[in-house]
Every structure is written in C-alpha cells, then in structure tokens.
Amino acid sequence: MLRFAHMPSDFHPVFLVLGDVKDLTALAGLLRVFSRELKPITVHERIAGAMGRSPLVLVPESDDDRRYGLRQGADGFEWRLNAWQATQIALRLEALTAPTNRSGSDIFELGVEGEIPVKISRGEFTDDFLTPRHPLWG
C-alpha cells in the first residue's frame, strides 16, 4: 500500500512516501494523468489503499504564481506542479520500479523557497512503517 506522512524537523523536514513496485507505478501513472488534465487530484482517492495522516493533493501550478513544490495547506498537503514537472517526476519514479532495483529512493525538490522535500522510497522501510500499526503513527 502507498503510504505517506510529513516528517517535521527544525532542520530537515521531509514528506515521506513509501511503497512497493505496484504502488510507485500507480503514483507515476497518477502523475502522468495529472500532467494531462492539470486539475487537483487527491492521491488517496485515486490510488486504492493509499493512506496518510494528512491528505495529499496534486495541484496545478502556473509559472505566474511560482509556488511550486510540496506545501502544507489548511486541510493537508499540496504538491504544486506543472505538467512538465509531473512528467519528470513520473519518469524518475518509473526508474525506481525497475526489476533490477530491490530498493531505492529519490528526493524531489524544485528549488523554491518554502517547499518541503518529497522523499519517495521503495524497500527501505518496514511494511508497517507509516501505518496505524507502527508506534510512530500517533
């Protein structure tokens, strides 16, 4: 199951996304759909079984506003991307799902002040991490 959570820190906050090949393939596919439609998409509504302590919404961003990247909103987290950025992230996620990779991760940052880095990981954490069964879920 795809799972995600904000990992706050005074120095290096990160939004952690965990999944297996199937999960990351689904997320890459959702990013591609987003890049074509450019309308808000709530991740847990579009990927079966996805879970997080806060909602994660893909939000189209324009070059006029330039508030790219992951940001905390009033009701959860917004990953603000344009079509090109979403496609590039999908390509990098697909590289993580290659059969030759048993585990790995990538960090996505767009270089905009105030964004929260997104770390997407395959096989680097236990299966219960970021689930209600894990002690840190709280």
C-alpha positions in Angstrom: 0.0 0.0 0.0 1.2 3.5 -0.8 1.6 5.4 2.5 2.8 8.9 3.2 3.4 11.4 6.1 5.1 14.6 6.9 8.2 14.1 9.0 8.6 17.5 10.7 12.0 18.7 11.7 13.6 22.1 12.6 16.4 21.5 10.1 15.4 18.9 7.5 11.7 18.3 7.3 10.6 15.9 4.6 7.4 14.4 3.2 8.0 10.7 3.1 6.2 8.5 0.6 6.6 4.7 0.8 5.5 1.9 -1.5 6.4 -1.2 -3.5 6.6 -1.5 -7.3 2.9 -1.6 -7.7 2.3 1.5 -5.5 5.1 3.6 -7.2 3.9 2.5 -10.6 0.4 3.7 -9.7 1.8 7.0 -8.4 3.8 7.5 -11.6 0.6 6.8 -13.6 -1.4 9.3 -11.5 1.3 12.0 -12.1 1.0 11.3 -15.8 -2.8 11.7 -15.7 -2.3 14.9 -13.7 0.1 16.3 -16.3 -2.6 15.8 -19.0 -5.6 17.0 -17.0 -4.0 19.7 -14.8 -6.7 19.7 -12.2 -6.5 18.9 -8.5 -6.2 15.2 -7.7 -6.4 13.8 -4.2 -4.0 10.9 -4.1 -5.8 8.6 -1.6 -9.0 8.9 -3.7 -7.3 7.8 -6.9 -4.9 5.1 -5.6 -6.7 2.2 -3.9 -5.4 1.6 -0.4 -3.2 4.7 -0.2 -3.0 6.1 3.3 -1.6 9.1 5.1 -2.1 11.0 8.3 -3.0 14.1 6.2 -4.4 14.3 2.6 -2.0 14.7 -0.3 -3.4 16.7 -3.2 -1.7 17.2 -6.6 -2.4 20.8 -7.5 -1.7 22.5 -10.9 0.7 25.5 -10.6 1.3 28.1 -13.1 4.5 29.9 -14.0 2.8 33.1 -12.9 2.4 32.0 -9.2 5.6 30.0 -9.0 4.6 28.3 -5.7 5.9 25.0 -6.9 6.7 22.1 -4.6 5.1 20.4 -1.7 3.5 22.8 0.8 1.3 22.4 3.9 -2.2 23.7 3.3 -5.1 24.2 5.6 -6.5 20.7 5.0 -3.4 18.7 4.3 -0.5 18.9 1.9 -0.5 20.2 -1.7 2.1 19.1 -4.2 2.1 22.1 -6.6 3.4 21.1 -10.1 3.1 22.0 -13.7 2.7 19.4 -16.4 6.4 19.1 -17.2 7.4 18.7 -13.6 4.8 16.0 -13.0 6.0 14.1 -16.1 9.7 14.3 -15.0 8.8 13.0 -11.5 6.9 10.1 -13.1 9.9 9.2 -15.1 12.2 9.1 -12.1 9.6 7.0 -10.2 9.5 4.5 -13.0 13.3 4.2 -12.7 12.8 3.2 -9.1 10.5 0.3 -10.1 13.0 -1.3 -12.5 13.3 -5.1 -11.8 17.0 -4.7 -11.1 16.3 -2.4 -8.2 15.3 -4.2 -4.9 15.2 -0.9 -3.0 16.0 2.8 -3.5 14.7 6.3 -3.2 14.7 9.6 -4.8 14.2 13.1 -3.3 12.1 15.6 -5.2 12.8 19.3 -4.7 12.0 22.1 -7.2 14.3 24.7 -5.7 11.6 27.0 -4.5 11.8 28.7 -1.1 9.4 27.2 1.5 8.8 23.9 -0.3 9.0 20.6 1.7 11.3 18.0 0.0 9.4 14.8 -1.0 11.3 11.5 -0.5 9.8 8.6 -2.3 11.2 5.2 -1.2 10.9 1.6 -2.2 12.1 -1.2 0.1 13.9 0.9 2.6 11.4 0.8 5.5 9.4 -2.0 7.2 6.0 -2.7 5.8 4.3 -1.3 8.9 6.1 2.0 8.8 3.6 4.9 8.4 0.7 2.7 9.2 -1.6 2.7 12.3 0.3 -0.5 13.5 3.6 1.4 13.8 4.4 3.2 17.1 5.2 6.5 15.4 1.8 6.7 13.7 0.4 8.6 16.7 
